[in-house]
Amino acid sequence: RNGVKFKKFYGMSSETAMNKHIGGIANYRASEGKTVEIPYRGPVEKTIQDILGGLRSTCTYVGAKRLKELTKRTTFIRVEEQHNEVFSE
């Protein structure tokens, strides 16, 4: 689209995945989730470097010298509900 590449993103319970991997949705099942197209950001290496940089920064903030120390120096909170703008329609 106008020279911009997109990548299709879908979960394994989506209609797209069921059609692609098992030949359709069985009568006793319902598809879950949705299929979206997100702008292609290039090779995964850049994304991995961004994630690693975030982890290094986090370890610095909490005083963890190793990744194993991260859970001992932090409290993780499970988020049950969130709104992710990336996948909005």
C-alpha positions as a LaTeX table, in Angstrom:
\begin{tabular}{lrrr}
\hline
Residue & $x$ (\AA) & $y$ (\AA) & $z$ (\AA) \\
\hline
Arg1 & 0.00 & 0.00 & 0.00 \\
Asn2 & 1.72 & 3.09 & $-1.24$ \\
Gly3 & 5.08 & 1.33 & $-0.92$ \\
Val4 & 4.57 & 0.46 & 2.77 \\
Lys5 & 4.89 & $-3.22$ & 3.73 \\
Phe6 & 2.51 & $-4.77$ & 6.24 \\
Lys7 & 2.70 & $-7.96$ & 8.30 \\
Lys8 & $-0.41$ & $-9.97$ & 9.13 \\
Phe9 & $-0.69$ & $-10.66$ & 12.87 \\
Tyr10 & $-3.11$ & $-13.18$ & 14.34 \\
Gly11 & $-3.51$ & $-15.54$ & 17.27 \\
Met12 & $-3.72$ & $-19.30$ & 16.92 \\
Ser13 & $-7.43$ & $-19.34$ & 17.84 \\
Ser14 & $-8.32$ & $-16.80$ & 15.17 \\
Glu15 & $-10.28$ & $-17.66$ & 12.04 \\
Thr16 & $-7.16$ & $-16.91$ & 9.96 \\
Ala17 & $-5.05$ & $-19.46$ & 11.86 \\
Met18 & $-7.74$ & $-22.13$ & 11.79 \\
Asn19 & $-8.21$ & $-21.74$ & 8.04 \\
Lys20 & $-4.46$ & $-21.80$ & 7.42 \\
His21 & $-3.43$ & $-24.65$ & 9.73 \\
Ile22 & $-6.42$ & $-26.97$ & 10.10 \\
Gly23 & $-8.49$ & $-26.22$ & 7.02 \\
Gly24 & $-11.26$ & $-24.20$ & 8.64 \\
Ile25 & $-13.27$ & $-23.86$ & 11.82 \\
Ala26 & $-14.80$ & $-27.10$ & 13.09 \\
Asn27 & $-18.56$ & $-27.06$ & 13.76 \\
Tyr28 & $-18.02$ & $-27.39$ & 17.51 \\
Arg29 & $-15.55$ & $-24.48$ & 17.73 \\
Ala30 & $-15.71$ & $-20.73$ & 17.50 \\
Ser31 & $-12.86$ & $-18.52$ & 16.40 \\
Glu32 & $-11.42$ & $-16.14$ & 18.96 \\
Gly33 & $-9.46$ & $-12.97$ & 18.49 \\
Lys34 & $-8.93$ & $-11.00$ & 15.35 \\
Thr35 & $-6.50$ & $-10.63$ & 12.50 \\
Val36 & $-4.78$ & $-7.29$ & 12.00 \\
Glu37 & $-2.12$ & $-5.95$ & 9.68 \\
Ile38 & 0.66 & $-3.93$ & 11.27 \\
Pro39 & 3.32 & $-1.91$ & 9.47 \\
Tyr40 & 6.43 & $-4.00$ & 8.81 \\
Arg41 & 9.30 & $-2.75$ & 10.97 \\
Gly42 & 12.15 & $-4.67$ & 9.40 \\
Pro43 & 14.22 & $-7.60$ & 10.66 \\
Val44 & 13.52 & $-8.95$ & 14.14 \\
Glu45 & 17.08 & $-8.18$ & 15.31 \\
Lys46 & 16.21 & $-4.50$ & 15.87 \\
Thr47 & 13.19 & $-5.43$ & 17.98 \\
Ile48 & 15.27 & $-7.88$ & 20.03 \\
Gln49 & 17.88 & $-5.18$ & 20.65 \\
Asp50 & 15.11 & $-2.82$ & 21.81 \\
Ile51 & 13.78 & $-5.45$ & 24.24 \\
Leu52 & 17.26 & $-6.22$ & 25.58 \\
Gly53 & 17.93 & $-2.52$ & 26.03 \\
Gly54 & 14.70 & $-2.19$ & 28.02 \\
Leu55 & 15.69 & $-5.13$ & 30.23 \\
Arg56 & 19.15 & $-3.67$ & 30.85 \\
Ser57 & 17.59 & $-0.35$ & 31.78 \\
Thr58 & 15.11 & $-2.04$ & 34.12 \\
Cys59 & 17.89 & $-3.98$ & 35.84 \\
Thr60 & 19.78 & $-0.72$ & 36.35 \\
Tyr61 & 16.75 & 0.97 & 37.93 \\
Val62 & 16.18 & $-1.84$ & 40.45 \\
Gly63 & 19.86 & $-2.60$ & 41.12 \\
Ala64 & 19.90 & $-6.09$ & 39.60 \\
Lys65 & 23.28 & $-7.17$ & 38.24 \\
Arg66 & 21.83 & $-10.26$ & 36.58 \\
Leu67 & 18.48 & $-11.10$ & 35.05 \\
Lys68 & 17.92 & $-13.73$ & 37.77 \\
Glu69 & 17.99 & $-10.95$ & 40.38 \\
Leu70 & 15.20 & $-9.04$ & 38.66 \\
Thr71 & 12.39 & $-11.08$ & 40.24 \\
Lys72 & 13.94 & $-10.74$ & 43.70 \\
Arg73 & 14.14 & $-6.96$ & 43.46 \\
Thr74 & 10.74 & $-6.24$ & 41.94 \\
Thr75 & 7.06 & $-6.94$ & 42.42 \\
Phe76 & 5.25 & $-8.00$ & 39.30 \\
Ile77 & 1.57 & $-7.19$ & 38.97 \\
Arg78 & $-0.65$ & $-9.17$ & 36.63 \\
Val79 & $-2.79$ & $-6.97$ & 34.42 \\
Glu80 & $-6.09$ & $-8.64$ & 33.57 \\
Glu81 & $-7.39$ & $-6.05$ & 31.16 \\
Gln82 & $-5.66$ & $-3.57$ & 28.93 \\
His83 & $-6.43$ & $-1.64$ & 25.81 \\
Asn84 & $-3.74$ & $-1.92$ & 23.18 \\
Glu85 & $-3.98$ & 0.84 & 20.57 \\
Val86 & $-1.81$ & $-1.11$ & 18.10 \\
Phe87 & $-4.65$ & $-3.53$ & 17.42 \\
Ser88 & $-7.57$ & $-1.09$ & 17.47 \\
Glu89 & $-9.87$ & $-0.93$ & 14.50 \\
\hline
\end{tabular}
